[in-house]
């Protein structure tokens, strides 16, 4: 039996996909900043996220189709907290 839902770490190849998701109105209304439509800037954001400690992103796949992005920011295992 195949898994219906799985997660994989996102990468530079996901720049266009994640940028499109991040620019949807139902998402942007919850963001602190406006995101411009720029694949190079999205790639920089992805690269910079890999440089941060305790900052993780995964693509959510449903039946092998990417359907979303989940992230954990400022993971603190000692205090068992995150943002």
N, C-alpha and C positions, 0 to 999 in steps of 0.2 A: 504494500500500500504506500503510495507516495504521500509526502507531506503537503498539506494544503498551504500552510503558511511557513515561511522561513525568513531569516534575516541574514544579510551580508553587509560587511563594512563597505561604505560608499567610497568611490574613487573619482579620479578626474574624468573618466568616461561618463560619469553621471552628472556632469556640470549642466548640460542643457535641460535634462529631465528635472533635476532639483531646482534649477532656477525657475522653470515654468511652475512648479508647485509653489515655490516661495512667493511668486508674484500673483497668485490667485487671490481675489478679494476676500474670500472666506478665511484665508490665512493672514494676509497683510493687515487685516483689522486688529490682529492680536500681536503684531510685531512692534518693536520699539523704534525701528527705523524703516524708511522706504528703501526698497531695493530697485536699482536701475537694471534695465535689460542689457546685460553685458556678460557674455560668456567668459571673456578674459577675467573680469572681476569675480565671477563665480568660481572660476578655477583658482584664483588667488585665495578666496575664502576657504575653499576645500584644502588647499596646501597649508594655509595658516592654521586650520583646525587640527591638522595632523601634528603640528609643532607644539600644540598646547597639551600640557599634562592634564589628565582628568577630564578630557573633553572627547566624547565619542559619538559617532553617527553611524546608523545602519539603515539600509534600504529594506523595507518590508516587501516581501514578494508573496503574492497569492496565486497559487497554481503557476508558479514561475513568472508571473507578470508583476512588475514593480507597481505598487499601489500607494506607497508612502515612505516617509522618512521619520525616524525616531532618533532622539538624541538624549544624551546624559551629559550635563555640564557640571563642572566643579564637584566631581565625585569625591567624597571624603569617607573612606572606609573606616577610619578611626571614629569619627562622630556618627557614622551611618547616615550621612545626609548627601543631598544633591540638589541642583536647581533645574 
